[in-house]
Amino acid sequence: MPGDLDSLNDQTISKATLTEAQIREQIAALGSRWTIDGGDLKLELKGPVGMAKCGAAVAHATQIADEMNHHPTIHMEYPGTTLRIHTHDKKAITMIDFVYAARLEGWLRRNGW
């Protein structure tokens, strides 16, 4: 079913630009911790979860980035972490950004976030 996390995670990695309706559909699949901020797909992990738990999330985010050769900007500061991603050569949010986000979101959900 389009728009669900598993479907998004399985997408072919593409730098195709998306319509606003497609962006809204995909952001809904990711859940409420993901937003669009300026030209970035943004994740905020906030709250009293501890630096080690945030560090584990950052470590996994960097692993996904290296596997996909698609790298976000990550800011880690107590009490949380902010991750921003967009496709630099397109200067837009594209499908590859949502695939990256789905892979990270799946890991977060499996690991108690």
Beta strands, then each sheet from edge to edge (+ up, - down):
strand 1: 34-37
strand 2: 40-46
strand 3: 73-77
strand 4: 80-85
sheet 1: 1+ 2- 4+ 3-
end
